Amino acid sequence: MSIVFTRGQGTETRRARGGRARAALSPATIVSALVLLIAVAWALAPGLFTHFDPNDGGDTPALLAPSLEHWFGTDQTGRDAFTRVVYGASQSLLAALVAVGVGLIVGTTIGLIAGTRRGLIDDVLMRLIDVLLSIPAILLSLSIVVVLGFGTINAAIAVGVTAIAQFARLARSQAVQISTSDFVAAAYGSGGTFFSVLARHILPNSISPVLSLAVLQVGSAILQISTLGFLGYGTPPPTPEWGLIIAEGRNFVATAWWLTVLPGLVVMAIVLTTHQIGNTLRKVTS
């Protein structure tokens, strides 16, 4: 019986690994990775993808339709719309990374401490998280931006604060599960302190689903930051930022639809790709 069980267990393990490999190498994941790599390349080296000035249209006619020379057309001042989208990647992606970093670091720290210590500390911290969850994300981020002031980083911090609750809840659930394990009890029994056990045992065994959530949150952060930019609370003009670019074209929807539709499609594509990659990571690490 023991031999049969071992073989069956090995078969199940191989099947699980095969399923994770198929998820990682699926066409949707590969395409998503390529799209995300292009967006990152835009942010790091925009000059490789366009030779136009993002803030000066020069003598170029305004509101030109998309063409081979101007892929996304030109805006109301003659600026190349594709160039502004490319240069806007650095602002939008940087803000998204800052936002996810704030939520990841603060939220995970709160969740791990609450889930490991339990008792009164757990109750107090989780009630604070419940308060954050009770406030709509866009309302909370707008309130924080008004207090901090307009700008890319301030908008990113505001969006990051709205993500703290999700990271905290996930990290706490992982910490509660792992803190009751035998190896954690053994670590305490061998003289380990709270913070040493937290850093050496609980955090490494809790981090995989948290990192998967972080990738998913990148897409959500891009969407929220673009929303703030669209409402005028993000990056000030004329600096290109995806939400601001869409906002500048909304007055010309009837005559120059490409100024809103094409940048909007770019934002949608980036959001969908990050969600696809996040879901793939979740499957691979589960």
Secondary structure, DSSP 4 states (H G I P E B T S, - for coil): -HHHHHHHHHHHHHHHHHHHHHHHT-HHHHHHHHHHHHHHHHHH-GGGT--S-TT--TTPPTTPPP-SSSTT-B-TTS-BHHHHHHHHHHHHHHHHHHHHHHHHHHHHHHHHHHHHH-HHHHHHHHHHHHHHHHS-HHHHHHHHHHHH-SSHHHHHHHHHHHHHHHHHHHHHHHHHHHHTSHHHHHHHHTT--HHHHIIIIIHHHHHHHHHHHHHHHHHHHHHHHHHHHHHT-SSPTTS--HHHHHHHHGGGTTT-THHHHHHHHHHHHHHHHHHHHHHHHHHHH-
